[in-house]
Amino acid sequence: MSEPTPEELRDRIAAERAELGRTASALADRVDVGSRAKAAREQATDQVKAGLSQAAGQVRAGMGQAQDTGRDLLGRTADTTKRAVGTVNGTVNSTLDSTLGSRDRTPFLAAGAGAALLAVVLVVLRRRRA
C-alpha cells in the first residue's frame, strides 16, 4: 500500500470534518431541549388549529342544514295555515249566507277570523310537539 498523497490527505480531512460537523450538529439538536419543546408546541398548536377549523366547518354545515330545515318547515306551516284559513273562511261565509241572509256580517266575520287564528295556533303548537 502506498502512502497517500497530500491531496488525498486533504480530501480525507475535509470529509472527516464534514462528518464531524454533522455529528456535532445532531448532538447539539438532541441536547437543546428548549428548541425541541418549542417545535413540539408549534406542532401541537398547528394540530389544534386544524381541529378547530374542521369543527367550525362542521358547525357551519350543520347550521346551514338546520336553516334549510327551518325554512322548509315554515313554508309547509304557512301553506297549511293558508289552506285552513281558506277552509274556515269558506265555511263561515256559507254558514252566514244560509243563516243571516242580508243582515250585517261584521261580528260573525270577526268571530270567524278568531276561529281561523285559533286553528292556526293549534296547528303550530301541535307541530312543535311532534
Secondary structure, DSSP 8 states (H G I E B T S, - for coil): -----HHHHHHHHHHHHHHHHHHHHHHHHHH-HHHHHHHHHHHHHHHHHHHHHHHHHHHHHHHHHHHHHHHHHHHHHHHHHHHHHHHHHHHHHHHHHHHHTTS--HHHHHHHHHHHHHHHHHHHHHHHH-
